[in-house]
Amino acid sequence: MIVCHVGTSAKGDLAICSPLREGDILFAEACRERKADVRLLVLDVPMFSGSNSSNWENRYQELASVAENWRYKEELGDPLISMPGRATIVGS
């Protein structure tokens, strides 16, 4: 099962998130605690700001070292290239 809610995650499930925000890191950590597999879908290198930024950066690095890492552009193509008949996805 692909997990979209932490409360439903369990061993053998797959949780996919983009670790661009602190909430994504919390989601991934909680799923790992429940023995779910975690895949990080990385569009850009996360940049955390504020007084706790080094804490979040460390948590991201630790998570990235144990989770499956997919680079968005390598796995799925460039989301900024428009396709005929489809809307262009604009990065944040």
Secondary structure, DSSP 8 states (H G I E B T S, - for coil): -EESSGGG--TT-EEEE-TTSHHHHHHHHHHHHTT-EEEEEESS-----STTHHHHHHHHHHHHHHSEEEEHHHHH--TTS--TTS------
